[in-house]
Amino acid sequence: MIESPVLLKIKPAALGLLVRLEDGSGMLDALGQAVPATSYYQRRLMDGDVVELTKDEVKALDDRAAAFEKPAVTADASVGLDSPDKKSK
């Protein structure tokens, strides 16, 4: 059985503070982000560079993530288009 990794939900400790992601791919989201509970992020917590999200912030983060998981609404290609047999004047 494969266990899912333990995640920390954290954000930078101060407005405007940039905290690099462990893999160097970018910066921690200012509104919060779920990251693996590695020693890198544990040190960021102990150093005061990041703080754990409150329950309300976690709910907002989860809601944002859920919005991205919903399938996109696609428009019907035939709506508003003239049929091919009509010629434009």
KACORMO-V802193 format. One record per helix or strand of 3 or more residues. SS is the DSSP state (@ for helix, = for strand). FROM is the first residue (numbers start at 1). LEN is the number of residues. If there is no record, write none. Layout:
ss = {SS;SS}
from = {FROM;FROM}
len = {LEN;LEN}
//
This chain:
ss = {=;=;@;=;@}
from = {7;33;39;50;55}
len = {6;4;9;3;15}
//
